[in-house]
Amino acid sequence: MTKHTLFVCKSCSATIAHDDVEDDTITEGVLLLRQLQELHSSELDVQSVGCLWTCDRPCSITFVCPGKYTYHFVDLNYSQSVSELQQFSELYINSADGYVKPPKMPGDLRSRLLVRIPPIEAT
């Protein structure tokens, strides 16, 4: 089985400067992470990451999987994006190469997509 991972930036915050975020700071990214971890998908591993380097566009997350496209979403609302991310994860997991056609992206996600990176070909 292919390992699908969702990285959630735990330092993302629209109200707290990145340099002021400590390990125990509750940011919007942490709140989003907590909600996504409650989804309990056996096919999607939700992991926190210290920073995804899109600090001017919080909250940010990245879907990755070997052999599939990588998607990086920004400007997510921690209280309203969870259901759309759950729907997207199902489309992503069920796609052979991870490509999700833009019109199929749920809700607001299409406008929140910062970058889609093609999969690396095995040599």
C-alpha positions as a LaTeX table, in Angstrom:
\begin{tabular}{lrrr}
\hline
Residue & $x$ (\AA) & $y$ (\AA) & $z$ (\AA) \\
\hline
Met1 & 0.00 & 0.00 & 0.00 \\
Thr2 & 1.27 & 3.45 & $-0.92$ \\
Lys3 & 1.84 & 5.84 & 1.99 \\
His4 & $-0.13$ & 9.09 & 1.70 \\
Thr5 & 0.94 & 11.87 & 4.06 \\
Leu6 & $-0.63$ & 15.19 & 4.94 \\
Phe7 & 1.84 & 17.63 & 6.48 \\
Val8 & 0.27 & 20.40 & 8.54 \\
Cys9 & 2.32 & 23.47 & 9.47 \\
Lys10 & 1.99 & 23.85 & 13.23 \\
Ser11 & 3.61 & 27.30 & 13.32 \\
Cys12 & 1.09 & 28.85 & 10.92 \\
Ser13 & $-0.69$ & 31.83 & 12.40 \\
Ala14 & $-2.29$ & 34.96 & 11.08 \\
Thr15 & $-2.09$ & 36.57 & 14.51 \\
Ile16 & 1.24 & 35.41 & 16.00 \\
Ala17 & 4.62 & 36.22 & 14.43 \\
His18 & 6.60 & 33.14 & 13.42 \\
Asp19 & 9.49 & 34.10 & 15.72 \\
Asp20 & 7.08 & 34.25 & 18.67 \\
Val21 & 5.77 & 30.70 & 18.20 \\
Glu22 & 7.01 & 28.29 & 20.88 \\
Asp23 & 6.53 & 24.51 & 20.99 \\
Asp24 & 3.45 & 24.88 & 23.20 \\
Thr25 & 1.87 & 27.84 & 21.36 \\
Ile26 & $-1.65$ & 27.15 & 20.12 \\
Thr27 & $-1.66$ & 28.55 & 16.59 \\
Glu28 & $-4.28$ & 28.27 & 13.87 \\
Gly29 & $-2.04$ & 25.57 & 12.38 \\
Val30 & $-2.18$ & 23.56 & 15.60 \\
Leu31 & $-5.98$ & 23.89 & 15.70 \\
Leu32 & $-6.20$ & 22.70 & 12.07 \\
Leu33 & $-3.83$ & 19.82 & 12.85 \\
Arg34 & $-5.98$ & 18.68 & 15.78 \\
Gln35 & $-9.13$ & 18.64 & 13.67 \\
Leu36 & $-7.44$ & 16.75 & 10.83 \\
Gln37 & $-5.98$ & 14.16 & 13.23 \\
Glu38 & $-9.52$ & 13.38 & 14.39 \\
Leu39 & $-10.44$ & 12.13 & 10.91 \\
His40 & $-8.63$ & 8.80 & 11.58 \\
Ser41 & $-8.06$ & 7.71 & 8.00 \\
Ser42 & $-6.03$ & 4.53 & 7.75 \\
Glu43 & $-4.86$ & 5.60 & 4.30 \\
Leu44 & $-3.69$ & 9.11 & 5.26 \\
Asp45 & $-0.99$ & 9.81 & 7.81 \\
Val46 & $-1.49$ & 13.31 & 9.26 \\
Gln47 & 1.80 & 14.73 & 10.56 \\
Ser48 & 2.81 & 18.07 & 12.00 \\
Val49 & 5.79 & 19.92 & 10.62 \\
Gly50 & 7.49 & 22.89 & 12.26 \\
Cys51 & 7.19 & 25.21 & 9.27 \\
Leu52 & 6.28 & 24.92 & 5.58 \\
Trp53 & 7.81 & 28.32 & 4.73 \\
Thr54 & 4.63 & 30.02 & 3.60 \\
Cys55 & 4.36 & 32.16 & 6.73 \\
Asp56 & 2.70 & 35.02 & 4.87 \\
Arg57 & $-0.11$ & 32.64 & 3.80 \\
Pro58 & $-1.27$ & 30.72 & 6.92 \\
Cys59 & $-2.60$ & 28.06 & 7.43 \\
Ser60 & $-0.72$ & 25.77 & 5.05 \\
Ile61 & $-0.72$ & 22.02 & 4.42 \\
Thr62 & 0.92 & 19.67 & 1.92 \\
Phe63 & $-0.29$ & 16.34 & 0.52 \\
Val64 & 2.55 & 14.01 & $-0.54$ \\
Cys65 & 2.86 & 10.43 & $-1.71$ \\
Pro66 & 5.64 & 8.62 & $-3.59$ \\
Gly67 & 4.84 & 8.47 & $-7.31$ \\
Lys68 & 2.05 & 11.05 & $-7.05$ \\
Tyr69 & 1.64 & 14.78 & $-7.48$ \\
Thr70 & 2.34 & 16.90 & $-4.41$ \\
Tyr71 & $-0.20$ & 19.60 & $-3.48$ \\
His72 & 0.52 & 22.59 & $-1.25$ \\
Phe73 & $-2.48$ & 24.59 & $-0.04$ \\
Val74 & $-2.30$ & 27.95 & 1.76 \\
Asp75 & $-4.63$ & 30.50 & 3.37 \\
Leu76 & $-6.79$ & 27.77 & 4.88 \\
Asn77 & $-9.35$ & 28.58 & 7.53 \\
Tyr78 & $-8.70$ & 26.18 & 10.40 \\
Ser79 & $-12.37$ & 26.01 & 11.33 \\
Gln80 & $-13.87$ & 25.76 & 7.84 \\
Ser81 & $-11.41$ & 23.85 & 5.64 \\
Val82 & $-11.49$ & 20.42 & 7.29 \\
Ser83 & $-14.39$ & 18.92 & 5.33 \\
Glu84 & $-12.95$ & 20.20 & 2.03 \\
Leu85 & $-9.54$ & 18.74 & 2.91 \\
Gln86 & $-11.16$ & 15.44 & 3.81 \\
Gln87 & $-12.96$ & 15.36 & 0.44 \\
Phe88 & $-9.74$ & 16.26 & $-1.37$ \\
Ser89 & $-7.79$ & 13.55 & 0.46 \\
Glu90 & $-10.27$ & 10.93 & $-0.78$ \\
Leu91 & $-9.85$ & 12.16 & $-4.38$ \\
Tyr92 & $-6.07$ & 12.22 & $-3.97$ \\
Ile93 & $-5.84$ & 8.75 & $-2.43$ \\
Asn94 & $-8.13$ & 7.24 & $-5.08$ \\
Ser95 & $-6.21$ & 8.78 & $-7.98$ \\
Ala96 & $-3.51$ & 6.56 & $-9.52$ \\
Asp97 & $-1.06$ & 9.45 & $-9.99$ \\
Gly98 & $-2.50$ & 11.90 & $-7.45$ \\
Tyr99 & $-3.77$ & 14.27 & $-10.13$ \\
Val100 & $-7.04$ & 15.90 & $-9.12$ \\
Lys101 & $-8.62$ & 17.96 & $-11.88$ \\
Pro102 & $-9.16$ & 21.56 & $-10.74$ \\
Pro103 & $-12.94$ & 21.51 & $-11.31$ \\
Lys104 & $-13.18$ & 18.49 & $-8.99$ \\
Met105 & $-11.48$ & 20.26 & $-6.09$ \\
Pro106 & $-14.02$ & 20.74 & $-3.33$ \\
Gly107 & $-15.19$ & 24.16 & $-2.19$ \\
Asp108 & $-12.55$ & 26.84 & $-1.91$ \\
Leu109 & $-9.48$ & 24.61 & $-2.34$ \\
Arg110 & $-8.83$ & 25.47 & $-5.98$ \\
Ser111 & $-8.20$ & 29.09 & $-5.06$ \\
Arg112 & $-6.06$ & 27.99 & $-2.09$ \\
Leu113 & $-3.68$ & 25.83 & $-4.14$ \\
Leu114 & $-0.25$ & 27.46 & $-4.19$ \\
Val115 & 1.62 & 24.76 & $-6.11$ \\
Arg116 & 1.14 & 21.31 & $-7.59$ \\
Ile117 & 4.43 & 19.48 & $-8.12$ \\
Pro118 & 4.59 & 16.55 & $-10.55$ \\
Pro119 & 5.75 & 13.17 & $-9.31$ \\
Ile120 & 9.38 & 12.20 & $-9.68$ \\
Glu121 & 9.85 & 9.45 & $-12.22$ \\
Ala122 & 11.66 & 6.38 & $-10.92$ \\
Thr123 & 14.96 & 5.81 & $-12.73$ \\
\hline
\end{tabular}
